[in-house]
Amino acid sequence: MITTTCAVCETDAADQEVYADTLPHDAATSARFSARRTPDRVHYRMVRCGNCGLLRSNPILSDEELASLYRESTLTYEDEATFARRTYGNYLRQCISSLPAGIEPRQARLLEIGCGNGFFLDQALQSGFGDVAGVEPSLDAVALAPDSVRHKIVTDIFRDGLFPANHFDIVCAFQVFDHLAHPNEVLQSCRKVLKPGGLALFINHDVGAWTNRMLGSRSPVIDIEHIYLFDTSTMAKIFRKNGFEVLNVFPVENSYPLYYWAKMAPLPKNWKEKMIPALKKTSLGRVELAWKAGNLGLVARIGGA
Ligand SMILES: [Zn+2]
């Protein structure tokens, strides 16, 4: 296991233990590192930085082990992607007016980090974005990408050198940032590939949302896949630390069918295994509910436009 330090303060001197780890012997399986799997309350030891309030896992698996787990992870989100696609598409449209001066979507280049099977890249093309690119470590996810975008996805972990510098108008990351062991390095790599005035649109868990605070260690965000868990304050801090101007941090409204909310809720596993497939077949289970359920969004810009 590897020890971590606060990504904002770069020290572990102010650490306070919040939760002891719940790791079983077989904690590190690729199924457990698959996107949007049913939460199982397996997590690392969690600490909070007393300086800035950032919550993080410590210690964690090595970079090599994490890279291998994500490479072998499988796609489990199937039809939920339909709903996520619409949510992310709405927030992308709200960013258009903040694109670098004079750039219209059809001239804009968009990069998505951790694009899974490319469902959002396809949405961005349909929303009129001229050029899209993605990067995704899961071989299984990329193999399932639609023809419209598969050739635009690099199968790798996002890092320096994969894309030209000074190239993109907007970089997006959805439910990715809290999975990263080196968030500062990733933000610096984002800065390099963005043009002056380029935007970042990130959506991830908000550990400060009332839902997550109320559930404590039972919250699905307290999970082995998450290394740093941000709230609106620590999210803004880490972007500013890396030279971004934060334009907006906001609660995200997600719209999902009732059966999906039930899947993510802290309900007994036996109940979920029996009830969710049944619920999915009923019209009640497929009723869509929009809710600010504990995700945050951030829009930030790099200087120089
Ligand atoms: Zn800190």
Residues whose N, C-alpha, C, O or C-beta is under 5 A from the ligand:
A	BS01	ZN	C6 V8 C9 C49 N51 C52 G53 L54
